[in-house]
Amino acid sequence: MKIADIVFLAFFIFMSILAVCFTIRDKAAAKTDPRNRTPEATLMLIAALFGSFAMYITMQIIRHKTKHPKFMVGIPILMVVHAALIVLYFVLLRPILV
């Protein structure tokens, strides 16, 4: 495994954990203290930084923001973009980094 693979995998795992934590925290704040919510822009930024897969799954499990088109359309679009970037990395860039 190349160092670039390890860095990418570590970043992906970190962003996934961050996405799950922020989504769960926002759901809890929505129930208890609405003044302490995580801004939607922050949630979308985390999703855009490769947290989209984990955030989407978490949102479906805890039923959070599932009626917001920004999230129910935007995050799947990010998932497709991220999947394409991952494929491009492994097909095009990784062989070059040998």
N, C-alpha and C positions, 0 to 999 in steps of 0.2 A: 504494500500500500504506500502510495506516494505521500509526501508531506502535504501537498495541496489537497489531497483527498481527506486527510485527517483534519486539516483546518476547516474545509468545507463541512465535513460531517459534524465537527464540534460546534461550528456556527449554527448549522441547521438544528441540532439538538438544543442548543442554548435558546435560539429564537422560538422553538416549539414550546419549551418549558415556560418561557416568558409569556408567550401567547396564551397558554392555558391559565397561568397565574393571573394575568391581567383580566381575562374574560371572566373567570370565577370571582375575582375581587369586584369587578364592576357589577356583576349580578347580585352579589351580597350587598353592595352599597345601594343598589337600586331598591332593595327591600328595606334596608335599615336607615341609611342616611343619604338621601338623594343629592345633597350638597357635596358629597365626597366621591362623586362618580369619576370614572376615567373618561376623558374627552374622546368622542368618536374618532377624531383625527389621530389620536395616539393609538387607538386600537387598529385603525387602518394602516398606520405606519408600521406597527409591529407585524401585521399581516403581510405588508409589502416587503418586509425584510425577511422573507422566507418563514414566517409564522402562520401562513395562510392555511396549510393543511391541518395543523393542530387546532387553530382557532375555529375553523369551520366544524370540525368534529366536536369540539367542546361546546360550541354554540348549539349544535343539534342535541347533544346529550342533556345540557342544562336548560334548554329552551330559552336562550337569551338572544335577543335582537333578531329573531327569526322572522319577524314581520317588517323589518327594515330593508327596503330594496337595495340600499347602499351596501349592505352587508351580504344579503342573499344573492345578489348579482355580482357585486364587486369582488368578493372573496373567491367565488368559483373562477372568475376571470383571472385573478392572481394565481390561483392554483394551476390553471392551464399554462400561464406564462412561466411559472416556476418549473413545471414539469418540462416544458420546452427548453428552458435554460439548463436544467439538469442533463437532459439528453444531449444538448449541444456541447456541454462540458465533456461528457464521457465519450462522445463520438468525435468531436473536432479538437477540443483543446487538450484533453488528457494525453492523446498520442504524441502531441507536439512537446509536452513537458517531460518526455522520457529522458 
